[in-house]
Amino acid sequence: MSAVLEAAAYTAEGARRRHAVQLPADPFDGRVHEAALHHAVRAFLANQRQGTAETKTRGFVTGGNQKPWKQKGTGRARQGSIRSPLWPGGGTAFGPHPRDYRMGIPKKVRHLARRSAFSARALEQAVCVVEPLTFEQPKTKRIVALLDRMELGGKRVLILTHGDNRNAILSARNIPDVAVQRYQDANPYEILRADVVVIEEPALGALEQGADLGEAPARRVRQPKVAEPAAVEGEAAPKKKTAAKKAKAAPAKAAPVKKAAAKRAAAKKVAAKKPAAKSGKGAAAEKAKKPSRKKG
């Protein structure tokens, strides 16, 4: 691949520069050899194994020197030793034994895998170049502030230093998912495992200026949350309803009141039209006053 790979550049304080930098062709040649990467990662993981696991076969378990019962006549299955793998406490068949899991890898394949790992990270825009990290003394707070300024907080970061930067290694020792090692010691497994690879600029040599990335975005500052005033004993807690909710709730309450008033007015009109019912004595007196009509 003939295209030149570029990476964002940062200052020692974590501020992004306006221009990117061009990565060197070695090891950032832009070619990813998956077979070499697979071989290198498999060999690295195999070389981390201790290979000290061991189990005892039936020949190394104590006991079982005689036949538990006679061959025939008992009605039970024939057995020759109580230390058989079929018995509890017996030996282990086909168990692990100490061995060396170490795998070799040719030098050219190892170098090809390293170049492929760097190129793969650069193609994913996961490589950053930073100015030399000069710490007078180990300070974890400085590494945390640097990663936060670069917006790498919470990610798995691999920092590659130019030479043995002991103060930087001690500063990041207690930060989870952050590893610091020399640029020369970087292996394909660690490079691929990291989300972002941060490399000190002197480790890559003289770098040429790359594309213009524009002004760095303004850093977002988190505003502290304002705590609500606590309610004083003996006083009612402040209501959380807004003015808009109160305005919407008011017409809903007024509607039933108007309906009830209209019903009462209609009932009064009906009652005024009907004649008032008289008591029992008054009705009898009126009947007595009226002349009786007899048939002639």
C-alpha positions in Angstrom: 0.0 0.0 0.0 1.5 3.2 -1.1 -0.6 5.6 0.9 1.2 7.2 3.9 -0.5 6.6 7.2 -1.0 9.5 9.6 -1.8 9.9 13.2 -3.1 12.6 15.5 -0.4 14.4 17.5 -0.7 15.7 21.1 1.3 17.7 23.5 2.7 16.4 26.8 -0.4 17.9 28.5 -2.8 16.1 26.2 -3.8 19.1 23.9 -4.3 18.0 20.3 -2.2 19.7 17.7 -3.7 21.3 14.6 -1.7 19.2 12.2 -1.3 15.4 12.2 2.0 13.7 11.6 3.1 11.2 9.0 4.0 7.8 10.4 7.2 6.2 9.2 7.0 3.4 6.6 8.8 1.1 9.0 6.8 -0.3 10.7 3.7 1.5 9.4 3.7 0.2 5.8 -0.1 -0.3 5.7 0.0 -4.0 5.0 -1.7 -6.5 7.4 -0.6 -10.1 7.2 -3.3 -12.0 9.1 -1.5 -15.4 9.0 1.6 -13.9 10.6 -0.5 -12.1 13.3 -2.2 -15.4 14.1 1.1 -17.2 14.4 2.6 -14.5 16.6 -0.4 -14.2 18.9 -0.7 -18.0 19.3 3.0 -18.3 20.1 2.9 -15.5 22.6 -0.1 -17.0 24.5 1.5 -20.5 24.5 4.8 -19.2 25.8 2.9 -17.7 28.8 1.8 -21.2 30.0 3.8 -22.7 32.9 3.1 -26.3 32.0 3.4 -27.5 35.7 0.1 -29.4 36.0 0.5 -33.0 36.9 -1.8 -35.9 37.8 -1.0 -39.4 39.2 -1.7 -42.5 37.2 -2.7 -45.8 38.9 1.0 -46.7 39.2 1.7 -43.7 41.5 -1.4 -43.9 43.8 -0.8 -45.6 47.2 -2.6 -48.9 47.8 -4.3 -51.4 45.6 -1.5 -54.0 45.8 -3.9 -56.9 46.1 -7.1 -58.1 44.4 -10.2 -56.8 46.4 -12.1 -60.0 46.0 -11.8 -63.3 44.1 -12.4 -63.5 40.4 -15.5 -65.7 40.4 -18.4 -66.6 42.7 -19.2 -63.3 44.3 -21.7 -62.1 41.8 -19.9 -58.9 41.5 -17.9 -57.5 38.6 -14.3 -58.6 38.5 -11.7 -56.2 39.9 -8.0 -56.3 40.1 -7.2 -53.2 42.1 -9.0 -50.5 44.1 -6.7 -47.9 42.6 -8.2 -48.4 39.1 -9.3 -45.2 37.3 -12.9 -46.5 37.7 -12.7 -46.4 41.5 -13.0 -43.3 43.8 -9.5 -42.4 44.9 -7.9 -44.3 42.0 -5.4 -43.1 39.5 -6.2 -40.6 36.6 -6.2 -41.8 33.1 -4.8 -39.5 30.4 -4.3 -36.6 32.8 -1.9 -33.7 32.3 1.8 -34.1 33.0 4.5 -31.4 33.1 5.5 -30.3 29.7 6.8 -27.3 27.8 4.3 -25.4 25.7 6.8 -23.1 24.2 6.5 -22.4 20.5 9.1 -20.9 18.3 8.6 -18.3 15.6 11.0 -17.3 12.8 12.5 -13.9 13.1 11.1 -12.7 9.8 7.6 -13.8 10.7 7.9 -12.0 14.1 9.0 -8.8 12.4 6.2 -9.1 9.8 3.6 -9.7 12.6 4.8 -6.6 14.5 4.6 -4.4 11.3 1.1 -5.8 10.6 -0.1 -5.1 14.1 1.1 -1.5 14.0 -0.4 -1.0 10.5 -3.7 -2.5 11.6 -4.0 -0.1 14.5 -3.0 2.9 12.3 -5.6 2.0 9.7 -8.2 2.0 12.4 -7.1 5.5 13.5 -6.1 4.0 16.9 -2.5 5.4 17.0 -1.6 8.6 18.7 1.7 10.4 18.9 2.6 12.4 22.0 5.5 14.6 23.1 8.0 13.1 25.5 6.6 12.3 28.9 9.0 13.9 31.3 8.1 13.2 34.9 10.4 14.4 37.7 8.8 11.8 40.0 6.1 9.2 39.7 2.7 10.8 39.6 -0.5 8.9 38.8 -2.6 12.0 38.7 -0.6 13.3 35.7 -1.2 10.2 33.6 -4.9 10.2 34.5 -5.2 13.9 33.5 -3.3 13.2 30.2 -5.6 10.4 29.2 -8.7 12.4 30.2 -7.5 15.4 28.1 -7.0 13.0 25.1 -10.5 11.5 25.7 -9.0 8.1 26.4 -10.5 7.6 29.8 -12.0 4.1 30.3 -10.2 2.6 27.3 -7.4 0.0 27.2 -4.4 2.1 26.4 -0.8 1.0 25.6 1.8 3.7 26.0 5.1 3.1 24.2 8.0 5.2 25.5 11.3 6.2 24.0 13.8 4.2 26.1 13.3 3.2 29.7 11.0 5.8 31.2 10.8 4.5 34.8 8.7 7.4 36.2 6.1 6.9 33.5 5.9 3.2 34.2 5.5 3.7 37.9 2.9 6.5 37.3 0.6 4.2 35.3 1.2 1.1 37.4 -2.0 1.4 39.4 -4.3 2.4 36.6 -6.4 -0.4 35.3 -6.2 -1.2 31.5 -3.2 1.1 31.1 0.2 -0.4 30.3 3.5 1.4 29.7 6.5 -0.3 28.1 9.4 0.5 25.7 8.7 1.0 22.1 11.3 -1.7 21.2 9.5 -4.3 23.5 6.1 -4.0 21.9 4.7 -7.3 20.7 1.8 -8.0 18.3 -0.4 -9.4 21.1 -0.2 -6.3 23.3 -0.6 -4.0 20.3 -3.8 -5.7 19.1 -5.2 -6.1 22.6 -5.1 -2.3 23.3 -7.9 0.0 22.1 -5.5 2.9 21.5 -1.7 2.9 21.1 0.1 6.1 22.3 3.7 6.4 21.1 6.3 9.0 22.2 7.4 11.1 19.3 11.2 10.5 19.7 10.6 6.8 19.4 9.5 7.2 15.8 12.3 9.5 14.8 11.9 12.7 12.8 8.2 12.9 11.6 6.9 15.1 8.8 3.8 17.2 9.1 0.6 15.7 8.0 -2.9 16.9 7.1 -4.6 19.8 8.8 -7.1 18.5 11.4 -8.5 22.0 12.2 -8.9 23.5 15.6 -9.3 21.1 18.5 -12.8 20.9 19.8 -13.5 22.8 23.0 -13.2 20.8 26.1 -16.5 20.0 27.7 -16.7 21.0 31.4 -19.1 19.2 33.5 -21.4 21.5 35.5 -22.0 20.4 39.1 -25.6 19.5 40.0 -27.4 22.0 42.2 -28.9 20.2 45.2 -32.6 20.9 46.1 -33.2 22.6 49.4 -34.1 20.1 52.1 -37.6 20.4 53.7 -37.6 21.9 57.3 -39.4 19.9 59.9 -42.9 21.0 60.4 -43.2 22.5 57.0 -44.8 20.9 54.0 -42.5 19.7 51.3 -42.4 22.0 48.2 -44.7 20.8 45.4 -42.9 19.7 42.2 -45.7 20.6 39.8 -44.8 23.1 37.2 -46.9 26.1 36.2 -47.8 24.5 32.9 -49.2 21.4 34.6 -51.3 23.6 37.0 -52.7 25.6 34.1 -53.7 22.4 32.3 -55.3 21.0 35.5 -57.4 24.1 36.3 -59.9 23.9 33.4 -60.5 20.2 34.1 -61.6 21.0 37.6 -63.8 23.9 36.6 -65.9 21.9 34.1 -67.6 19.6 36.7 -68.5 22.7 38.8 -70.4 24.3 35.9 -72.3 21.2 35.1 -73.4 20.8 38.7 -74.6 24.4 38.8 -76.6 24.0 35.6 -78.3 20.8 37.0 -79.3 22.6 40.2 -80.8 25.6 38.2 -82.8 23.2 36.0 -84.1 21.4 39.1 -85.3 24.7 40.6 -87.3 25.6 37.5 -89.0 22.2 37.4 -89.9 22.5 41.1 -91.4 26.1 40.6 -93.8 24.9 37.9 -95.2 22.0 39.9 -98.0 22.9 42.5 -97.1 22.5 46.1 -98.6 19.4 47.7 -101.0 20.1 50.6 -101.2 18.4 53.9 -103.9 15.9 54.9 -106.2 18.3 56.9 -106.2 21.0 54.3 -107.3 18.5 51.6 -110.2 17.3 53.8 -111.4 20.9 54.4 -111.5 21.7 50.7 -113.6 18.6 50.0 -116.1 19.7 52.7 -116.5 23.1 51.1 -117.2 21.7 47.7 -121.0 21.0 47.1 -121.8 17.4 46.4 -123.4 16.8 43.1 -126.3 14.3 43.4 -128.0 12.7 40.6 -131.5 14.1 40.1 
